[in-house]
Each structure stands twice: as C-alpha cells, then as structure tokens.
C-alpha cells in the first residue's frame, strides 16, 4: 500500500467511491453520511490545504482520509488525555467498497500513526458514529480510547483518542 497526498485531480475518483460507500452504509442501516456530508467541496478544500491523502494498492485508490489539527466545537466534550498541541485529527476516512473487508482500514490507520509519529505528533483524535459497528471495532482494536460524545445532525458520535 502506498499512502500519498491527494490533489484536486483525485477528487472525482474519491467522491465517486465515497458515494458508493454511502450507499453501502445506508443499505446496512449505517446512516452517518449523506448528500450533505461529506461534500465534494470538503474533499476539494482538504486537497487545497494539502491535508487530503489517498491509499493506493496496485495503482488503484483503496482509501482516503484527511489529517489536520482542526476539530469541531463538539470536541470540547471530550475528556482528552493528551492536552498538548501536537495532535492530529482524522477526518473522512473512507475505504473504497471495492477494497472493504480486507483489513485496509486498519492498515491505513497504522500508516497514519507512522505519518504522525514522524512529525512529532503525540496523539490522534477522531469521532466515530455510534451506529457504525465496523469502525468502532476497528478503532478499539487499534487501541483508541473513548473520551466522550458529540451529537451532530446524524446522531451520536464517540470521541476517541490514541496516544502515540
């Protein structure tokens, strides 16, 4: 797997597989994303800020994610163990449905840890939809701790953190 920064030329492909992932999640009763979020503009802005990444396998885009230090106001609800400024927040992690159920999400998260550690980052933060058992299981198996909750338009999300 090759992790690299995405650019605006990757947006159409990313948005296409994210839409496929949304349909698959909806079919499984996981209603965390929709036509409002994430938007194509979200990915475009992430790429413009040089914060959007893709994971490629054999030249195909298998996943995408955004990595930055931006967090919503609701992140104040978290009882974060690491209070310093050396943290990253993982946003919009999505595995292309053509690559799901192959451990790609876990492999991407382990690569994110390497990227963060190489930059002196001390912790990773994220939010995880409470009605998405797949992502909850993955993050718990990777050693993320629950530190609080946030309630957004689509429901309740668990705030999670991993100290590196």
Backbone torsions as a table, in degrees:
resi	resn	phi	psi	omega
1	UNK	NA	136.9	178.9
2	UNK	-116.8	120.9	177.2
3	UNK	-99.8	131.1	177.6
4	UNK	-149.3	162.3	177.1
5	UNK	-67.8	138.6	175.8
6	UNK	-89.1	162.1	174.2
7	UNK	-133.2	-179.3	-175.1
8	UNK	-62.7	-22.5	177.0
9	UNK	-68.9	-17.2	179.6
10	UNK	-90.4	-9.6	-170.2
11	UNK	-61.0	-46.0	-177.5
12	UNK	-60.2	-45.4	179.6
13	UNK	-63.9	-44.7	178.9
14	UNK	-59.8	-50.3	-176.4
15	UNK	-63.1	-35.3	178.2
16	UNK	-61.3	-48.8	-178.1
17	UNK	-75.2	-26.4	174.5
18	UNK	-65.0	-40.7	177.1
19	UNK	-62.7	-39.8	175.4
20	UNK	-62.5	-40.6	179.8
21	UNK	-65.8	-39.0	178.8
22	UNK	-62.3	-44.8	178.4
23	UNK	-60.0	-42.6	179.8
24	UNK	-64.8	-44.2	178.4
25	UNK	-62.0	-44.5	179.3
26	UNK	-58.4	-41.7	179.0
27	UNK	-63.3	-24.3	179.6
28	UNK	-97.7	6.5	178.9
29	UNK	79.4	14.7	178.7
30	UNK	-100.2	96.5	-170.9
31	UNK	-100.4	47.3	-175.4
32	UNK	-85.1	-29.8	180.0
33	UNK	-120.1	156.5	-178.4
34	UNK	-156.4	-158.8	-178.1
35	UNK	-71.5	-13.3	179.9
36	UNK	-92.4	-45.6	-177.5
37	UNK	-138.0	134.2	-5.1
38	UNK	-81.9	145.6	-178.8
39	UNK	-96.7	163.7	175.9
40	UNK	-60.0	-35.4	177.9
41	UNK	-63.2	-35.1	177.5
42	UNK	-58.7	-47.1	-179.5
43	UNK	-68.6	-38.6	178.2
44	UNK	-61.6	-46.7	179.0
45	UNK	-63.3	-39.9	177.2
46	UNK	-60.4	-43.3	179.7
47	UNK	-66.1	-41.3	179.1
48	UNK	-60.8	-35.3	179.7
49	UNK	-85.0	0.8	-179.9
50	UNK	64.3	36.3	-176.7
51	UNK	-117.8	-0.7	-177.7
52	UNK	-98.0	133.8	-178.8
53	UNK	-123.1	155.3	170.0
54	UNK	-128.5	151.7	173.5
55	UNK	-111.1	124.6	-179.7
56	UNK	-111.2	142.0	174.1
57	UNK	-130.2	120.3	-178.1
58	UNK	50.4	42.5	176.2
59	UNK	78.8	0.5	179.0
60	UNK	-107.1	143.7	179.0
61	UNK	-77.3	115.1	-176.2
62	UNK	-98.6	-22.6	-177.7
63	UNK	-164.1	164.5	173.5
64	UNK	-141.7	159.5	174.8
65	UNK	-164.1	160.4	175.0
66	UNK	-116.7	140.4	-178.1
67	UNK	-132.6	119.7	178.8
68	UNK	-159.2	-168.8	177.9
69	UNK	-111.8	21.8	-179.7
70	UNK	-93.6	132.6	176.1
71	UNK	-139.7	147.2	179.8
72	UNK	-67.2	161.2	179.1
73	UNK	-53.7	-34.4	-177.5
74	UNK	-66.2	-14.7	177.2
75	UNK	-65.1	-15.7	175.8
76	UNK	-66.4	-16.9	178.0
77	UNK	-74.6	-9.4	-177.7
78	UNK	-83.6	141.4	173.1
79	UNK	-94.0	71.0	-173.6
80	UNK	-66.5	132.4	179.0
81	UNK	-72.8	-40.1	179.8
82	UNK	-97.7	118.8	-174.6
83	UNK	-103.1	-2.3	-177.4
84	UNK	-74.4	-178.1	-176.7
85	UNK	-93.4	-6.4	-178.5
86	UNK	-90.0	74.0	178.3
87	UNK	-137.5	158.3	169.5
88	UNK	-123.1	150.9	172.9
89	UNK	-111.5	132.0	176.5
90	UNK	-92.4	124.3	179.1
91	UNK	-122.2	149.0	167.3
92	UNK	52.8	37.8	174.9
93	UNK	-69.6	123.1	-179.0
94	UNK	-141.8	128.3	174.7
95	UNK	-95.2	129.3	176.0
96	UNK	-53.7	127.7	-179.0
97	UNK	-53.5	-27.5	177.5
98	UNK	-66.2	-15.1	-177.5
99	UNK	-117.8	4.9	-177.2
100	UNK	-71.7	159.3	179.2
101	UNK	66.1	30.2	178.0
102	UNK	-128.6	13.8	179.7
103	UNK	77.5	13.0	-177.5
104	UNK	-65.7	-41.9	179.3
105	UNK	-57.1	-44.5	178.3
106	UNK	-63.8	-44.4	179.7
107	UNK	-63.1	-39.7	177.6
108	UNK	-63.0	-43.9	179.4
109	UNK	-61.9	-39.0	177.4
110	UNK	-65.9	-35.3	175.9
111	UNK	-69.3	-37.3	176.1
112	UNK	-59.6	-42.1	178.2
113	UNK	-59.7	-40.5	179.1
114	UNK	-66.2	-43.3	178.1
115	UNK	-59.4	-47.5	-178.1
116	UNK	-64.6	-47.5	-178.5
117	UNK	-60.9	-38.6	-179.9
118	UNK	-65.0	-21.8	179.6
119	UNK	-100.2	9.6	178.4
120	UNK	78.5	17.8	-179.9
121	UNK	-75.2	138.2	-175.7
122	UNK	-99.4	-22.7	-179.9
123	UNK	-151.9	155.4	174.1
124	UNK	-115.6	138.0	179.8
125	UNK	-125.1	153.3	177.2
126	UNK	-164.7	171.4	170.6
127	UNK	-124.1	145.3	-173.5
128	UNK	-133.3	125.6	-179.0
129	UNK	-59.5	129.0	-176.4
130	UNK	-65.5	-20.4	-179.4
131	UNK	-101.1	21.1	174.9
132	UNK	-114.9	89.5	-175.2
133	UNK	-65.1	-27.0	-177.8
134	UNK	-68.7	-48.9	-179.2
135	UNK	-70.8	-37.1	178.0
136	UNK	-59.4	-46.1	179.7
137	UNK	-62.3	-44.4	-178.7
138	UNK	-60.5	-49.2	-177.3
139	UNK	-65.9	-38.7	177.7
140	UNK	-64.9	-41.2	177.9
141	UNK	-65.5	-26.7	177.8
142	UNK	-83.0	-3.7	176.3
143	UNK	95.9	14.9	175.7
144	UNK	-75.6	144.2	178.3
145	UNK	-108.8	143.5	174.2
146	UNK	-77.5	130.3	-178.0
147	UNK	-123.5	1.0	179.7
148	UNK	159.9	-169.6	-178.7
149	UNK	-135.1	154.8	172.7
150	UNK	-134.1	139.5	177.8
151	UNK	-111.5	119.1	178.4
152	UNK	-120.7	-176.1	-176.9
153	UNK	-50.3	-38.0	-175.7
154	UNK	-91.9	-3.5	178.6
155	UNK	131.3	-156.9	-175.7
156	UNK	-91.4	138.0	177.3
157	UNK	-124.7	142.2	175.3
158	UNK	-86.9	130.2	172.5
159	UNK	-85.9	131.0	-175.0
160	UNK	-131.8	153.9	-178.3
161	UNK	-145.4	146.2	172.6
162	UNK	-131.8	124.7	175.5
163	UNK	-83.4	129.5	-178.7
164	UNK	-89.8	NA	NA
